[in-house]
Amino acid sequence: MQPSSARSFSITPSVRKEIVKIIDDRIAEAHVTKEDFSELKSIVKDLATEQKQTATALKELTVSHNELAAEVKQIAATVKELVTSQKEMQIAIKGLTVSQNELAASQKEMHIAITKLTEGLNETRIEVGGLSRSMSYAFENETYRFLPAILEQKYGLKVQEKIVRADIGGKEVNLFCRAEREGKEILIVGEAKLRLDEKRLTNERNVFDELEEKTEAVRTEYGEEEIVKVLVTHFATKVFLSKAKAQNIIVVQSHEW
């Protein structure tokens, strides 16, 4: 029998072992690659999630940026209004300063005018006072001439000596003289006033008090001689005449001479 031409092949245990080892290595290599791919897929998924979160955060940041930009714009508008208000205030202050300067100038002019007016009033008072004194002195001079006759005719008082103005006990007595009534010497003490009315009685130092003070000065210097008090005037009201009579004061009006 002829031998077969096909060559037989048999796997020995050692070869089988080697083959199994190679297959196991290839499977192991294939398994590692699959795990790596799964891990890569997981990483890619995580990256996608993070990218999505980053996009969301970026969107929120964009919104915040827009809001911030709006606030900055509003602040800028407010600052602009403040600047405008400040300028208006500066203009108002400048106007106020001008007004104050004008007011100060006006006050200065007014002060000068008031000063001049005061000086004029003082001069007028001096002139009026001088005129009043002149009239009083002129009236007193008339009194010195005409009073003696009136006193004798109406009151029985005969003047013994010239009526004079005298300084007695530090008091200026307008009318002073010696007189006689029914053989008895008396002293005449009097005042000459242009007008005698109620106002002369309401002042703190009224005409009756003034006359009494001068009477006391005469009494102090001349002793206990009888004194007759006399008031001479151009005009006396009825009320005044009544009050004078109650105090035994003779009132003589110029129309009587």
BADOBA-928876 format. One line per field, with one value per residue (C-alpha): residue number from 0; residue in one letter; x, y, z. Coordinates in Angstrom, 2 decimals. Layout:
REM residues N
nr <- NUM, ...
rest <- A, ...
x <- X, ...
y <- Y, ...
z <- Z, ...
END
This chain:
REM residues 257
nr <- 0, 1, 2, 3, 4, 5, 6, 7, 8, 9, 10, 11, 12, 13, 14, 15, 16, 17, 18, 19, 20, 21, 22, 23, 24, 25, 26, 27, 28, 29, 30, 31, 32, 33, 34, 35, 36, 37, 38, 39, 40, 41, 42, 43, 44, 45, 46, 47, 48, 49, 50, 51, 52, 53, 54, 55, 56, 57, 58, 59, 60, 61, 62, 63, 64, 65, 66, 67, 68, 69, 70, 71, 72, 73, 74, 75, 76, 77, 78, 79, 80, 81, 82, 83, 84, 85, 86, 87, 88, 89, 90, 91, 92, 93, 94, 95, 96, 97, 98, 99, 100, 101, 102, 103, 104, 105, 106, 107, 108, 109, 110, 111, 112, 113, 114, 115, 116, 117, 118, 119, 120, 121, 122, 123, 124, 125, 126, 127, 128, 129, 130, 131, 132, 133, 134, 135, 136, 137, 138, 139, 140, 141, 142, 143, 144, 145, 146, 147, 148, 149, 150, 151, 152, 153, 154, 155, 156, 157, 158, 159, 160, 161, 162, 163, 164, 165, 166, 167, 168, 169, 170, 171, 172, 173, 174, 175, 176, 177, 178, 179, 180, 181, 182, 183, 184, 185, 186, 187, 188, 189, 190, 191, 192, 193, 194, 195, 196, 197, 198, 199, 200, 201, 202, 203, 204, 205, 206, 207, 208, 209, 210, 211, 212, 213, 214, 215, 216, 217, 218, 219, 220, 221, 222, 223, 224, 225, 226, 227, 228, 229, 230, 231, 232, 233, 234, 235, 236, 237, 238, 239, 240, 241, 242, 243, 244, 245, 246, 247, 248, 249, 250, 251, 252, 253, 254, 255, 256
rest <- M, Q, P, S, S, A, R, S, F, S, I, T, P, S, V, R, K, E, I, V, K, I, I, D, D, R, I, A, E, A, H, V, T, K, E, D, F, S, E, L, K, S, I, V, K, D, L, A, T, E, Q, K, Q, T, A, T, A, L, K, E, L, T, V, S, H, N, E, L, A, A, E, V, K, Q, I, A, A, T, V, K, E, L, V, T, S, Q, K, E, M, Q, I, A, I, K, G, L, T, V, S, Q, N, E, L, A, A, S, Q, K, E, M, H, I, A, I, T, K, L, T, E, G, L, N, E, T, R, I, E, V, G, G, L, S, R, S, M, S, Y, A, F, E, N, E, T, Y, R, F, L, P, A, I, L, E, Q, K, Y, G, L, K, V, Q, E, K, I, V, R, A, D, I, G, G, K, E, V, N, L, F, C, R, A, E, R, E, G, K, E, I, L, I, V, G, E, A, K, L, R, L, D, E, K, R, L, T, N, E, R, N, V, F, D, E, L, E, E, K, T, E, A, V, R, T, E, Y, G, E, E, E, I, V, K, V, L, V, T, H, F, A, T, K, V, F, L, S, K, A, K, A, Q, N, I, I, V, V, Q, S, H, E, W
x <- 0.00, 1.19, 1.67, -0.76, 0.56, -1.21, 0.88, -0.83, -0.61, -1.14, -1.25, 1.00, 0.24, 2.97, 1.70, -1.83, -0.60, 1.23, -1.82, -4.04, -1.54, -1.50, -5.28, -5.50, -3.00, -5.01, -8.22, -6.55, -5.32, -8.79, -10.35, -8.00, -8.75, -12.49, -12.15, -10.08, -12.75, -15.47, -13.42, -12.89, -16.63, -17.17, -14.58, -16.18, -19.56, -18.18, -16.56, -19.87, -21.61, -18.95, -19.13, -22.89, -22.44, -19.78, -22.14, -24.88, -22.47, -21.28, -24.89, -25.55, -22.35, -23.50, -26.83, -25.01, -22.70, -25.69, -27.33, -24.08, -23.79, -27.36, -26.53, -23.34, -25.36, -27.90, -25.11, -23.56, -26.94, -27.25, -23.71, -24.57, -27.66, -25.55, -23.03, -25.87, -27.37, -23.97, -23.54, -27.00, -26.18, -22.93, -24.84, -27.42, -24.66, -22.99, -26.30, -26.83, -23.36, -24.15, -27.45, -25.67, -23.15, -25.95, -27.77, -24.61, -24.18, -27.83, -27.46, -24.36, -26.19, -29.15, -26.81, -25.28, -28.76, -29.91, -26.77, -27.42, -31.09, -30.10, -27.67, -30.40, -32.87, -30.32, -29.74, -33.52, -33.88, -31.15, -32.83, -36.27, -34.81, -33.14, -36.36, -38.32, -35.87, -36.01, -39.80, -39.69, -37.25, -39.35, -42.47, -40.67, -39.61, -43.25, -44.19, -41.69, -43.39, -47.07, -47.33, -46.97, -50.13, -52.15, -51.00, -51.98, -55.31, -56.63, -54.86, -53.90, -50.20, -48.10, -44.66, -41.95, -39.06, -38.39, -39.29, -36.15, -34.88, -32.79, -30.56, -31.68, -30.46, -29.22, -32.61, -33.34, -36.42, -38.04, -40.03, -38.85, -39.55, -40.77, -44.34, -46.73, -50.30, -52.32, -49.11, -47.45, -44.30, -44.41, -42.23, -43.40, -42.06, -43.20, -42.65, -43.43, -44.68, -45.94, -48.84, -50.34, -52.53, -53.07, -49.78, -47.97, -49.55, -48.91, -45.12, -42.95, -41.87, -44.95, -45.12, -46.59, -43.71, -41.20, -42.73, -42.81, -39.11, -38.21, -40.48, -38.67, -35.31, -36.50, -37.93, -34.63, -32.70, -35.19, -36.72, -40.41, -41.59, -44.95, -44.61, -47.16, -46.77, -47.54, -47.69, -47.77, -48.75, -50.17, -52.95, -54.18, -56.93, -59.92, -58.76, -55.35, -56.84, -59.06, -56.14, -53.97, -56.71, -57.00, -53.30, -53.55, -51.46, -52.20, -52.37, -52.08, -52.71, -51.25, -54.64, -55.24, -52.78
y <- 0.00, 3.30, 6.06, 9.09, 12.34, 14.61, 15.35, 14.89, 17.64, 17.05, 19.60, 18.70, 19.71, 22.28, 23.84, 23.93, 25.61, 28.19, 28.82, 29.26, 31.70, 33.72, 33.75, 34.79, 37.59, 38.80, 38.68, 40.53, 43.15, 43.44, 43.78, 46.55, 48.49, 48.20, 49.46, 52.32, 53.12, 53.01, 55.30, 57.60, 57.66, 58.53, 61.32, 62.66, 62.55, 64.41, 66.95, 67.47, 67.98, 70.40, 72.21, 72.49, 73.80, 76.21, 77.43, 77.94, 79.78, 81.86, 82.70, 83.72, 85.74, 87.43, 88.29, 89.61, 91.61, 93.12, 93.95, 95.45, 97.45, 98.73, 99.70, 101.41, 103.28, 104.32, 105.43, 107.42, 109.12, 109.87, 111.29, 113.42, 114.73, 115.44, 117.34, 119.33, 120.03, 121.07, 123.47, 124.90, 125.18, 126.97, 129.38, 129.90, 130.44, 132.90, 134.72, 134.64, 136.06, 138.85, 139.48, 139.51, 142.00, 144.15, 143.83, 144.77, 147.79, 148.74, 148.34, 150.48, 153.16, 152.86, 153.14, 156.27, 157.68, 156.80, 158.38, 161.56, 161.47, 160.98, 163.85, 165.94, 164.95, 165.76, 169.13, 169.60, 168.61, 171.05, 173.77, 172.90, 172.66, 176.01, 177.45, 175.99, 177.46, 180.77, 180.71, 179.72, 182.50, 184.97, 183.82, 184.12, 187.64, 188.48, 186.90, 189.05, 192.14, 191.23, 188.79, 191.34, 193.21, 189.99, 188.74, 191.99, 192.44, 188.88, 187.42, 190.42, 189.62, 192.77, 192.01, 193.72, 193.22, 192.25, 188.70, 186.81, 183.38, 182.06, 179.10, 178.01, 174.83, 173.48, 173.98, 176.46, 178.39, 180.15, 182.66, 183.86, 187.02, 188.43, 189.69, 191.03, 190.05, 191.80, 193.10, 189.67, 188.84, 185.73, 184.12, 183.52, 180.29, 179.53, 177.89, 179.16, 176.51, 177.11, 174.64, 172.87, 169.82, 166.24, 165.11, 167.29, 165.17, 161.66, 161.80, 160.12, 163.58, 165.74, 169.51, 169.44, 167.28, 169.55, 172.65, 170.96, 170.06, 173.69, 174.82, 172.50, 173.85, 177.41, 176.35, 174.70, 177.89, 180.50, 178.74, 178.52, 181.60, 181.25, 180.20, 180.70, 178.39, 179.82, 178.34, 180.64, 179.39, 180.38, 177.79, 175.37, 172.76, 172.64, 169.34, 170.79, 173.94, 171.80, 169.66, 172.75, 174.43, 171.31, 171.69, 175.49, 176.33, 179.60, 179.22, 182.38, 182.26, 184.82, 185.89, 187.37, 190.23
z <- 0.00, -1.09, 1.58, 1.43, -0.09, 2.54, 5.48, 8.79, 11.47, 15.11, 17.96, 20.66, 24.25, 24.24, 21.06, 22.40, 25.50, 23.46, 21.31, 24.35, 25.74, 22.52, 22.39, 26.04, 25.39, 22.40, 24.39, 27.22, 24.79, 23.30, 26.82, 27.86, 24.72, 25.37, 28.93, 27.72, 25.16, 27.81, 30.04, 27.08, 26.45, 30.12, 29.96, 26.79, 28.49, 31.50, 29.21, 27.45, 30.79, 31.96, 28.63, 29.03, 32.57, 31.33, 28.62, 31.25, 33.52, 30.59, 29.72, 33.33, 33.30, 30.11, 31.76, 34.84, 32.60, 30.84, 34.16, 35.39, 32.19, 32.71, 36.33, 35.18, 32.57, 35.22, 37.55, 34.70, 34.10, 37.85, 37.92, 34.90, 36.71, 39.77, 37.66, 36.10, 39.52, 40.82, 37.93, 38.55, 42.25, 41.46, 39.24, 42.01, 44.59, 42.26, 41.84, 45.60, 46.14, 43.71, 45.51, 48.86, 47.54, 46.19, 49.51, 51.39, 49.12, 49.65, 53.39, 53.33, 51.35, 53.74, 56.72, 55.23, 54.56, 58.09, 59.52, 57.56, 58.56, 62.21, 61.99, 60.40, 63.12, 65.79, 64.21, 64.01, 67.65, 68.57, 66.54, 67.94, 71.41, 70.92, 69.55, 72.46, 74.95, 73.12, 73.27, 76.95, 77.75, 75.78, 77.62, 80.95, 80.05, 79.35, 82.66, 84.57, 83.16, 83.41, 86.32, 89.18, 88.14, 87.81, 91.22, 92.88, 91.08, 91.35, 94.37, 96.56, 96.28, 95.98, 94.56, 96.65, 94.30, 90.70, 89.73, 88.73, 87.67, 90.55, 91.44, 94.91, 96.58, 93.26, 91.62, 88.82, 89.93, 86.96, 89.01, 92.40, 94.38, 97.69, 97.99, 100.61, 101.33, 104.02, 105.61, 105.71, 103.74, 101.61, 98.92, 95.35, 93.78, 90.27, 86.89, 83.40, 80.92, 77.39, 77.86, 80.85, 80.20, 81.37, 79.81, 82.30, 85.03, 83.67, 83.30, 85.93, 87.09, 86.52, 86.77, 90.29, 91.54, 89.84, 91.43, 94.85, 94.61, 93.91, 96.72, 99.14, 97.96, 98.72, 102.09, 103.01, 102.23, 103.49, 106.45, 107.35, 105.45, 103.76, 100.12, 97.37, 94.36, 90.92, 87.43, 84.40, 80.93, 77.59, 77.96, 80.64, 80.28, 82.62, 84.06, 84.84, 86.40, 88.62, 89.85, 90.43, 92.49, 94.64, 95.53, 96.21, 93.15, 91.36, 87.56, 85.45, 81.70, 79.31, 78.03, 81.49, 80.98
END
